[in-house]
Amino acid sequence: MQIVIDLSEARVHLSEPGDFRRFSVAVEGDGDLEVVVDQSGIGRVQPDGEHVVIDLVALRALAGPYATDEWDQGLADMVAYAAGKGWVDADGGIVAHIEPRDEAG
């Protein structure tokens, strides 16, 4: 699963919502990542600038029609795995690393 943030369009969407074995944020375009993340409500950029803490309610909303009971279980399993690795913050958000992505990729 990957959250794609298009800074040029100030748009956020979810790619591969059924893939619970990976989780990241892809950033493309030009703009201010913190502003787009804040405006979208998806979460917050960590001070290191290399990770975004993703709000699980916002993530479920991004999943749209994919967010079935089965999807919820997959998300819960992914969050449990991430928590065991220290990738869940105190507020329950899941920490995703940022992967810059070029326009062609």
N, CA, C and O atoms as CSV, one atom per row, in Angstrom:
chain,resi,resn,atom,element,x,y,z
A,1,MET,N,N,0.854,-1.165,0.000
A,1,MET,CA,C,0.000,0.000,0.000
A,1,MET,C,C,0.900,1.228,0.000
A,1,MET,O,O,1.910,1.287,0.701
A,2,GLN,N,N,0.509,2.190,-0.794
A,2,GLN,CA,C,1.314,3.400,-0.859
A,2,GLN,C,C,0.380,4.605,-0.955
A,2,GLN,O,O,-0.561,4.626,-1.747
A,3,ILE,N,N,0.666,5.589,-0.138
A,3,ILE,CA,C,-0.043,6.857,-0.211
A,3,ILE,C,C,0.764,7.739,-1.155
A,3,ILE,O,O,1.952,7.976,-0.933
A,4,VAL,N,N,0.121,8.217,-2.200
A,4,VAL,CA,C,0.787,9.062,-3.180
A,4,VAL,C,C,0.351,10.504,-2.939
A,4,VAL,O,O,-0.836,10.828,-2.968
A,5,ILE,N,N,1.340,11.359,-2.700
A,5,ILE,CA,C,1.079,12.776,-2.472
A,5,ILE,C,C,1.646,13.555,-3.650
A,5,ILE,O,O,2.857,13.584,-3.869
A,6,ASP,N,N,0.761,14.180,-4.396
A,6,ASP,CA,C,1.154,15.016,-5.519
A,6,ASP,C,C,1.191,16.456,-5.019
A,6,ASP,O,O,0.151,17.082,-4.817
A,7,LEU,N,N,2.397,16.968,-4.823
A,7,LEU,CA,C,2.555,18.308,-4.273
A,7,LEU,C,C,2.087,19.377,-5.250
A,7,LEU,O,O,1.545,20.397,-4.826
A,8,SER,N,N,2.283,19.169,-6.535
A,8,SER,CA,C,1.882,20.161,-7.538
A,8,SER,C,C,0.371,20.351,-7.571
A,8,SER,O,O,-0.123,21.462,-7.760
A,9,GLU,N,N,-0.352,19.258,-7.385
A,9,GLU,CA,C,-1.820,19.289,-7.427
A,9,GLU,C,C,-2.443,19.369,-6.034
A,9,GLU,O,O,-3.658,19.519,-5.904
A,10,ALA,N,N,-1.610,19.271,-4.987
A,10,ALA,CA,C,-2.092,19.221,-3.594
A,10,ALA,C,C,-3.149,18.117,-3.462
A,10,ALA,O,O,-4.232,18.327,-2.916
A,11,ARG,N,N,-2.797,16.938,-3.981
A,11,ARG,CA,C,-3.727,15.807,-4.016
A,11,ARG,C,C,-3.094,14.587,-3.365
A,11,ARG,O,O,-1.893,14.348,-3.497
A,12,VAL,N,N,-3.917,13.822,-2.663
A,12,VAL,CA,C,-3.466,12.603,-1.988
A,12,VAL,C,C,-4.373,11.460,-2.422
A,12,VAL,O,O,-5.597,11.590,-2.402
A,13,HIS,N,N,-3.763,10.326,-2.820
A,13,HIS,CA,C,-4.576,9.148,-3.129
A,13,HIS,C,C,-3.837,7.886,-2.686
A,13,HIS,O,O,-2.639,7.910,-2.405
A,14,LEU,N,N,-4.573,6.803,-2.635
A,14,LEU,CA,C,-4.031,5.529,-2.174
A,14,LEU,C,C,-3.810,4.605,-3.352
A,14,LEU,O,O,-4.717,4.376,-4.152
A,15,SER,N,N,-2.603,4.076,-3.457
A,15,SER,CA,C,-2.249,3.123,-4.500
A,15,SER,C,C,-2.101,1.739,-3.869
A,15,SER,O,O,-1.579,1.604,-2.762
A,16,GLU,N,N,-2.558,0.733,-4.570
A,16,GLU,CA,C,-2.482,-0.654,-4.104
A,16,GLU,C,C,-3.052,-0.823,-2.690
A,16,GLU,O,O,-2.346,-1.274,-1.788
A,17,PRO,N,N,-4.315,-0.466,-2.499
A,17,PRO,CA,C,-4.902,-0.504,-1.153
A,17,PRO,C,C,-5.001,-1.895,-0.534
A,17,PRO,O,O,-5.166,-2.010,0.680
A,18,GLY,N,N,-4.905,-2.943,-1.332
A,18,GLY,CA,C,-4.989,-4.298,-0.794
A,18,GLY,C,C,-3.653,-4.922,-0.450
A,18,GLY,O,O,-3.600,-6.067,0.002
A,19,ASP,N,N,-2.566,-4.181,-0.658
A,19,ASP,CA,C,-1.230,-4.709,-0.368
A,19,ASP,C,C,-0.818,-4.275,1.035
A,19,ASP,O,O,-0.374,-3.145,1.239
A,20,PHE,N,N,-0.966,-5.168,1.984
A,20,PHE,CA,C,-0.652,-4.868,3.385
A,20,PHE,C,C,0.763,-5.272,3.771
A,20,PHE,O,O,1.139,-5.174,4.939
A,21,ARG,N,N,1.550,-5.724,2.800
A,21,ARG,CA,C,2.918,-6.160,3.103
A,21,ARG,C,C,3.939,-5.042,2.994
A,21,ARG,O,O,5.093,-5.210,3.390
A,22,ARG,N,N,3.522,-3.905,2.460
A,22,ARG,CA,C,4.423,-2.753,2.395
A,22,ARG,C,C,3.595,-1.497,2.626
A,22,ARG,O,O,2.391,-1.473,2.371
A,23,PHE,N,N,4.256,-0.462,3.110
A,23,PHE,CA,C,3.541,0.773,3.413
A,23,PHE,C,C,4.515,1.930,3.317
A,23,PHE,O,O,5.541,1.948,3.999
A,24,SER,N,N,4.195,2.893,2.475
A,24,SER,CA,C,5.068,4.056,2.325
A,24,SER,C,C,4.267,5.229,1.782
A,24,SER,O,O,3.099,5.104,1.415
A,25,VAL,N,N,4.938,6.367,1.747
A,25,VAL,CA,C,4.389,7.571,1.138
A,25,VAL,C,C,5.281,7.923,-0.045
A,25,VAL,O,O,6.494,8.062,0.112
A,26,ALA,N,N,4.692,8.067,-1.220
A,26,ALA,CA,C,5.424,8.517,-2.404
A,26,ALA,C,C,5.091,9.982,-2.624
A,26,ALA,O,O,3.926,10.380,-2.599
A,27,VAL,N,N,6.124,10.775,-2.839
A,27,VAL,CA,C,5.934,12.207,-3.055
A,27,VAL,C,C,6.378,12.548,-4.462
A,27,VAL,O,O,7.464,12.165,-4.898
A,28,GLU,N,N,5.518,13.277,-5.169
A,28,GLU,CA,C,5.859,13.706,-6.522
A,28,GLU,C,C,5.462,15.162,-6.705
A,28,GLU,O,O,4.625,15.687,-5.970
A,29,GLY,N,N,6.060,15.797,-7.675
A,29,GLY,CA,C,5.746,17.186,-7.979
A,29,GLY,C,C,6.470,18.151,-7.061
A,29,GLY,O,O,7.256,17.760,-6.198
A,30,ASP,N,N,6.181,19.416,-7.275
A,30,ASP,CA,C,6.809,20.479,-6.487
A,30,ASP,C,C,5.791,21.115,-5.563
A,30,ASP,O,O,4.636,21.315,-5.938
A,31,GLY,N,N,6.222,21.426,-4.366
A,31,GLY,CA,C,5.345,22.070,-3.401
A,31,GLY,C,C,5.827,21.799,-1.998
A,31,GLY,O,O,6.905,21.241,-1.797
A,32,ASP,N,N,5.036,22.190,-1.038
A,32,ASP,CA,C,5.373,22.069,0.379
A,32,ASP,C,C,4.686,20.838,0.961
A,32,ASP,O,O,3.467,20.824,1.133
A,33,LEU,N,N,5.463,19.817,1.260
A,33,LEU,CA,C,4.905,18.561,1.772
A,33,LEU,C,C,4.110,18.772,3.049
A,33,LEU,O,O,3.006,18.242,3.178
A,34,GLU,N,N,4.641,19.527,3.991
A,34,GLU,CA,C,3.934,19.732,5.261
A,34,GLU,C,C,2.571,20.379,5.042
A,34,GLU,O,O,1.590,19.986,5.674
A,35,VAL,N,N,2.503,21.355,4.163
A,35,VAL,CA,C,1.233,22.034,3.891
A,35,VAL,C,C,0.224,21.059,3.292
A,35,VAL,O,O,-0.926,21.018,3.728
A,36,VAL,N,N,0.635,20.280,2.306
A,36,VAL,CA,C,-0.283,19.347,1.656
A,36,VAL,C,C,-0.746,18.269,2.639
A,36,VAL,O,O,-1.924,17.914,2.662
A,37,VAL,N,N,0.174,17.755,3.442
A,37,VAL,CA,C,-0.202,16.742,4.436
A,37,VAL,C,C,-1.190,17.332,5.442
A,37,VAL,O,O,-2.200,16.704,5.760
A,38,ASP,N,N,-0.905,18.532,5.942
A,38,ASP,CA,C,-1.808,19.175,6.900
A,38,ASP,C,C,-3.182,19.429,6.291
A,38,ASP,O,O,-4.201,19.121,6.910
A,39,GLN,N,N,-3.216,19.987,5.086
A,39,GLN,CA,C,-4.492,20.307,4.442
A,39,GLN,C,C,-5.308,19.065,4.112
A,39,GLN,O,O,-6.538,19.105,4.139
A,40,SER,N,N,-4.639,17.976,3.803
A,40,SER,CA,C,-5.352,16.748,3.439
A,40,SER,C,C,-5.924,16.028,4.655
A,40,SER,O,O,-6.872,15.252,4.534
A,41,GLY,N,N,-5.348,16.287,5.824
A,41,GLY,CA,C,-5.795,15.598,7.031
A,41,GLY,C,C,-5.269,14.185,7.153
A,41,GLY,O,O,-5.698,13.441,8.036
A,42,ILE,N,N,-4.340,13.794,6.277
A,42,ILE,CA,C,-3.837,12.416,6.274
A,42,ILE,C,C,-2.939,12.121,7.468
A,42,ILE,O,O,-2.803,10.966,7.869
A,43,GLY,N,N,-2.333,13.141,8.032
A,43,GLY,CA,C,-1.439,12.922,9.168
A,43,GLY,C,C,-0.531,14.109,9.376
A,43,GLY,O,O,-0.941,15.261,9.231
A,44,ARG,N,N,0.726,13.810,9.721
A,44,ARG,CA,C,1.695,14.886,9.939
A,44,ARG,C,C,3.098,14.411,9.566
A,44,ARG,O,O,3.450,13.246,9.746
A,45,VAL,N,N,3.879,15.343,9.047
A,45,VAL,CA,C,5.266,15.061,8.717
A,45,VAL,C,C,6.067,15.083,10.005
A,45,VAL,O,O,5.932,16.007,10.807
A,46,GLN,N,N,6.904,14.065,10.209
A,46,GLN,CA,C,7.750,14.036,11.395
A,46,GLN,C,C,8.881,15.057,11.254
A,46,GLN,O,O,9.252,15.422,10.139
A,47,PRO,N,N,9.427,15.518,12.380
A,47,PRO,CA,C,10.498,16.515,12.340
A,47,PRO,C,C,11.710,16.106,11.495
A,47,PRO,O,O,12.420,16.974,10.987
A,48,ASP,N,N,11.956,14.806,11.337
A,48,ASP,CA,C,13.106,14.376,10.532
A,48,ASP,C,C,12.895,14.619,9.033
A,48,ASP,O,O,13.844,14.547,8.253
A,49,GLY,N,N,11.654,14.907,8.634
A,49,GLY,CA,C,11.348,15.160,7.231
A,49,GLY,C,C,11.394,13.935,6.352
A,49,GLY,O,O,11.225,14.037,5.137
A,50,GLU,N,N,11.623,12.768,6.950
A,50,GLU,CA,C,11.745,11.526,6.179
A,50,GLU,C,C,10.579,10.571,6.395
A,50,GLU,O,O,10.509,9.516,5.764
A,51,HIS,N,N,9.663,10.942,7.286
A,51,HIS,CA,C,8.538,10.080,7.611
A,51,HIS,C,C,7.266,10.914,7.778
A,51,HIS,O,O,7.308,12.089,8.141
A,52,VAL,N,N,6.142,10.265,7.502
A,52,VAL,CA,C,4.836,10.864,7.750
A,52,VAL,C,C,4.076,9.916,8.668
A,52,VAL,O,O,4.004,8.715,8.406
A,53,VAL,N,N,3.509,10.454,9.741
A,53,VAL,CA,C,2.656,9.655,10.613
A,53,VAL,C,C,1.252,9.732,10.024
A,53,VAL,O,O,0.663,10.808,9.928
A,54,ILE,N,N,0.728,8.579,9.635
A,54,ILE,CA,C,-0.555,8.507,8.941
A,54,ILE,C,C,-1.676,8.193,9.932
A,54,ILE,O,O,-1.608,7.223,10.686
A,55,ASP,N,N,-2.688,9.023,9.910
A,55,ASP,CA,C,-3.878,8.817,10.732
A,55,ASP,C,C,-4.685,7.655,10.143
A,55,ASP,O,O,-4.981,7.653,8.948
A,56,LEU,N,N,-5.039,6.680,10.964
A,56,LEU,CA,C,-5.705,5.477,10.466
A,56,LEU,C,C,-7.121,5.742,9.976
A,56,LEU,O,O,-7.582,5.087,9.041
A,57,VAL,N,N,-7.818,6.693,10.592
A,57,VAL,CA,C,-9.161,7.039,10.123
A,57,VAL,C,C,-9.077,7.665,8.733
A,57,VAL,O,O,-9.885,7.360,7.855
A,58,ALA,N,N,-8.094,8.542,8.543
A,58,ALA,CA,C,-7.896,9.166,7.235
A,58,ALA,C,C,-7.478,8.125,6.197
A,58,ALA,O,O,-7.902,8.192,5.043
A,59,LEU,N,N,-6.651,7.170,6.604
A,59,LEU,CA,C,-6.227,6.108,5.695
A,59,LEU,C,C,-7.430,5.283,5.241
A,59,LEU,O,O,-7.557,4.953,4.062
A,60,ARG,N,N,-8.295,4.958,6.167
A,60,ARG,CA,C,-9.496,4.192,5.823
A,60,ARG,C,C,-10.364,4.983,4.854
A,60,ARG,O,O,-10.921,4.415,3.914
A,61,ALA,N,N,-10.482,6.277,5.072
A,61,ALA,CA,C,-11.267,7.120,4.163
A,61,ALA,C,C,-10.652,7.128,2.764
A,61,ALA,O,O,-11.375,7.093,1.768
A,62,LEU,N,N,-9.325,7.174,2.683
A,62,LEU,CA,C,-8.654,7.129,1.380
A,62,LEU,C,C,-8.931,5.817,0.650
A,62,LEU,O,O,-8.995,5.786,-0.579
A,63,ALA,N,N,-9.095,4.744,1.408
A,63,ALA,CA,C,-9.339,3.428,0.801
A,63,ALA,C,C,-10.704,3.352,0.133
A,63,ALA,O,O,-10.924,2.510,-0.737
A,64,GLY,N,N,-11.615,4.218,0.532
A,64,GLY,CA,C,-12.941,4.268,-0.098
A,64,GLY,C,C,-13.634,2.921,-0.124
A,64,GLY,O,O,-13.776,2.281,0.918
A,65,PRO,N,N,-14.070,2.474,-1.302
A,65,PRO,CA,C,-14.827,1.223,-1.391
A,65,PRO,C,C,-14.009,-0.032,-1.069
A,65,PRO,O,O,-14.572,-1.108,-0.866
A,66,TYR,N,N,-12.699,0.108,-1.024
A,66,TYR,CA,C,-11.858,-1.040,-0.654
A,66,TYR,C,C,-11.931,-1.334,0.843
A,66,TYR,O,O,-11.557,-2.421,1.281
A,67,ALA,N,N,-12.411,-0.367,1.627
A,67,ALA,CA,C,-12.409,-0.490,3.083
A,67,ALA,C,C,-13.574,-1.362,3.569
A,67,ALA,O,O,-14.529,-0.877,4.176
A,68,THR,N,N,-13.464,-2.635,3.288
A,68,THR,CA,C,-14.443,-3.630,3.722
A,68,THR,C,C,-14.001,-4.192,5.083
A,68,THR,O,O,-12.961,-3.805,5.616
A,69,ASP,N,N,-14.788,-5.089,5.620
A,69,ASP,CA,C,-14.388,-5.751,6.867
A,69,ASP,C,C,-13.068,-6.505,6.682
A,69,ASP,O,O,-12.215,-6.502,7.569
A,70,GLU,N,N,-12.910,-7.143,5.535
A,70,GLU,CA,C,-11.666,-7.869,5.245
A,70,GLU,C,C,-10.479,-6.896,5.168
A,70,GLU,O,O,-9.392,-7.193,5.665
A,71,TRP,N,N,-10.696,-5.753,4.551
A,71,TRP,CA,C,-9.649,-4.735,4.453
A,71,TRP,C,C,-9.282,-4.235,5.853
A,71,TRP,O,O,-8.104,-4.076,6.174
A,72,ASP,N,N,-10.300,-3.990,6.678
A,72,ASP,CA,C,-10.051,-3.544,8.052
A,72,ASP,C,C,-9.185,-4.540,8.809
A,72,ASP,O,O,-8.305,-4.149,9.576
A,73,GLN,N,N,-9.438,-5.835,8.591
A,73,GLN,CA,C,-8.635,-6.856,9.258
A,73,GLN,C,C,-7.198,-6.831,8.748
A,73,GLN,O,O,-6.257,-6.961,9.532
A,74,GLY,N,N,-7.026,-6.668,7.447
A,74,GLY,CA,C,-5.681,-6.557,6.886
A,74,GLY,C,C,-4.942,-5.352,7.449
A,74,GLY,O,O,-3.754,-5.436,7.757
A,75,LEU,N,N,-5.643,-4.229,7.584
A,75,LEU,CA,C,-5.039,-3.033,8.163
A,75,LEU,C,C,-4.666,-3.281,9.622
A,75,LEU,O,O,-3.577,-2.906,10.057
A,76,ALA,N,N,-5.553,-3.903,10.369
A,76,ALA,CA,C,-5.270,-4.194,11.778
A,76,ALA,C,C,-4.042,-5.087,11.915
A,76,ALA,O,O,-3.215,-4.874,12.802
A,77,ASP,N,N,-3.921,-6.079,11.048
A,77,ASP,CA,C,-2.747,-6.959,11.073
A,77,ASP,C,C,-1.476,-6.187,10.725
A,77,ASP,O,O,-0.432,-6.394,11.343
A,78,MET,N,N,-1.567,-5.291,9.730
A,78,MET,CA,C,-0.411,-4.489,9.344
A,78,MET,C,C,0.014,-3.561,10.482
A,78,MET,O,O,1.204,-3.408,10.754
A,79,VAL,N,N,-0.957,-2.951,11.139
A,79,VAL,CA,C,-0.651,-2.050,12.254
A,79,VAL,C,C,-0.034,-2.828,13.416
A,79,VAL,O,O,0.891,-2.338,14.065
A,80,ALA,N,N,-0.531,-4.025,13.682
A,80,ALA,CA,C,0.044,-4.846,14.751
A,80,ALA,C,C,1.499,-5.190,14.442
A,80,ALA,O,O,2.354,-5.140,15.326
A,81,TYR,N,N,1.774,-5.536,13.198
A,81,TYR,CA,C,3.152,-5.816,12.781
A,81,TYR,C,C,4.013,-4.565,12.944
A,81,TYR,O,O,5.115,-4.629,13.489
A,82,ALA,N,N,3.505,-3.431,12.468
A,82,ALA,CA,C,4.247,-2.172,12.556
A,82,ALA,C,C,4.504,-1.783,14.011
A,82,ALA,O,O,5.576,-1.275,14.337
A,83,ALA,N,N,3.541,-2.016,14.873
A,83,ALA,CA,C,3.712,-1.692,16.294
A,83,ALA,C,C,4.848,-2.512,16.889
A,83,ALA,O,O,5.624,-2.006,17.699
A,84,GLY,N,N,4.948,-3.772,16.491
A,84,GLY,CA,C,6.029,-4.626,16.965
A,84,GLY,C,C,7.404,-4.160,16.518
A,84,GLY,O,O,8.409,-4.492,17.146
A,85,LYS,N,N,7.452,-3.392,15.437
A,85,LYS,CA,C,8.706,-2.846,14.925
A,85,LYS,C,C,8.969,-1.420,15.423
A,85,LYS,O,O,10.007,-0.833,15.117
A,86,GLY,N,N,8.015,-0.862,16.198
A,86,GLY,CA,C,8.160,0.507,16.683
A,86,GLY,C,C,7.725,1.551,15.676
A,86,GLY,O,O,8.134,2.708,15.769
A,87,TRP,N,N,6.897,1.159,14.708
A,87,TRP,CA,C,6.475,2.063,13.642
A,87,TRP,C,C,5.082,2.631,13.848
A,87,TRP,O,O,4.460,3.108,12.898
A,88,VAL,N,N,4.585,2.585,15.082
A,88,VAL,CA,C,3.305,3.202,15.420
A,88,VAL,C,C,3.579,4.215,16.519
A,88,VAL,O,O,4.225,3.899,17.518
A,89,ASP,N,N,3.082,5.442,16.332
A,89,ASP,CA,C,3.372,6.478,17.322
A,89,ASP,C,C,2.391,6.400,18.494
A,89,ASP,O,O,1.456,5.600,18.483
A,90,ALA,N,N,2.618,7.232,19.489
A,90,ALA,CA,C,1.822,7.205,20.714
A,90,ALA,C,C,0.346,7.488,20.465
A,90,ALA,O,O,-0.503,7.042,21.237
A,91,ASP,N,N,0.025,8.223,19.398
A,91,ASP,CA,C,-1.369,8.537,19.074
A,91,ASP,C,C,-2.040,7.452,18.235
A,91,ASP,O,O,-3.215,7.574,17.890
A,92,GLY,N,N,-1.305,6.398,17.909
A,92,GLY,CA,C,-1.861,5.298,17.128
A,92,GLY,C,C,-1.665,5.425,15.636
A,92,GLY,O,O,-2.102,4.553,14.884
A,93,GLY,N,N,-1.020,6.484,15.185
A,93,GLY,CA,C,-0.747,6.652,13.759
A,93,GLY,C,C,0.398,5.748,13.331
A,93,GLY,O,O,1.304,5.464,14.113
A,94,ILE,N,N,0.349,5.306,12.100
A,94,ILE,CA,C,1.395,4.435,11.580
A,94,ILE,C,C,2.434,5.287,10.845
A,94,ILE,O,O,2.087,6.162,10.052
A,95,VAL,N,N,3.697,5.021,11.119
A,95,VAL,CA,C,4.790,5.795,10.557
A,95,VAL,C,C,5.168,5.219,9.190
A,95,VAL,O,O,5.477,4.035,9.062
A,96,ALA,N,N,5.135,6.081,8.179
A,96,ALA,CA,C,5.482,5.670,6.816
A,96,ALA,C,C,6.698,6.457,6.358
A,96,ALA,O,O,6.785,7.664,6.581
A,97,HIS,N,N,7.643,5.766,5.714
A,97,HIS,CA,C,8.793,6.480,5.162
A,97,HIS,C,C,8.410,7.126,3.839
A,97,HIS,O,O,7.526,6.652,3.126
A,98,ILE,N,N,9.087,8.203,3.537
A,98,ILE,CA,C,8.809,8.961,2.326
A,98,ILE,C,C,9.735,8.491,1.212
A,98,ILE,O,O,10.950,8.408,1.391
A,99,GLU,N,N,9.150,8.188,0.071
A,99,GLU,CA,C,9.893,7.799,-1.118
A,99,GLU,C,C,9.661,8.836,-2.201
A,99,GLU,O,O,8.567,8.898,-2.762
A,100,PRO,N,N,10.659,9.651,-2.512
A,100,PRO,CA,C,10.477,10.585,-3.629
A,100,PRO,C,C,10.227,9.789,-4.904
A,100,PRO,O,O,10.803,8.719,-5.101
A,101,ARG,N,N,9.378,10.311,-5.753
A,101,ARG,CA,C,9.007,9.606,-6.978
A,101,ARG,C,C,9.043,10.600,-8.124
A,101,ARG,O,O,8.480,11.690,-8.027
A,102,ASP,N,N,9.701,10.226,-9.205
A,102,ASP,CA,C,9.720,11.152,-10.345
A,102,ASP,C,C,8.423,11.056,-11.109
A,102,ASP,O,O,7.678,10.087,-10.963
A,103,GLU,N,N,8.153,12.048,-11.916
A,103,GLU,CA,C,6.886,12.138,-12.650
A,103,GLU,C,C,6.673,10.961,-13.597
A,103,GLU,O,O,5.534,10.576,-13.859
A,104,ALA,N,N,7.759,10.390,-14.112
A,104,ALA,CA,C,7.641,9.294,-15.070
A,104,ALA,C,C,7.449,7.948,-14.389
A,104,ALA,O,O,6.998,6.995,-15.023
A,105,GLY,N,N,7.792,7.855,-13.076
A,105,GLY,CA,C,7.798,6.560,-12.427
A,105,GLY,C,C,6.622,6.230,-11.667
A,105,GLY,O,O,6.547,5.148,-11.085
